[in-house]
Amino acid sequence: MAENKSKDKFLANPIEKHDTAAWRGHIESVKPQSNVPIPSEESVNSAKEWVDTNSLS
């Protein structure tokens, strides 16, 4: 069988860039064992407000 080289080329590039994402803005702390970022309360409220105003319903 022939290999699909074009698929490998496209999989190497990330589709989304999370470096500038809003949820990464104000990290209050990081869980030590899992390295999960904990956002500030202000960030959580801002994200909730954004979701509420931009929902499809």
C-alpha positions, 0 to 999 in steps of 0.5 A: 500500500502507498503511504499518505504523506500529505496527511502526515504533513498536515498533522504536524501543524496545530489547528488551534493556538492556545498561547493567546487564549483568553483562559490563559490570561490570569493564572492564579496558581498551578496544581503541583502534581498535575500541572493544571492551571487554576484561573483567577475568579475574575477570569472565570467570571469574564469567561462565563459572561462571554459564553452567556452573551455569545450563546446560540440560544 
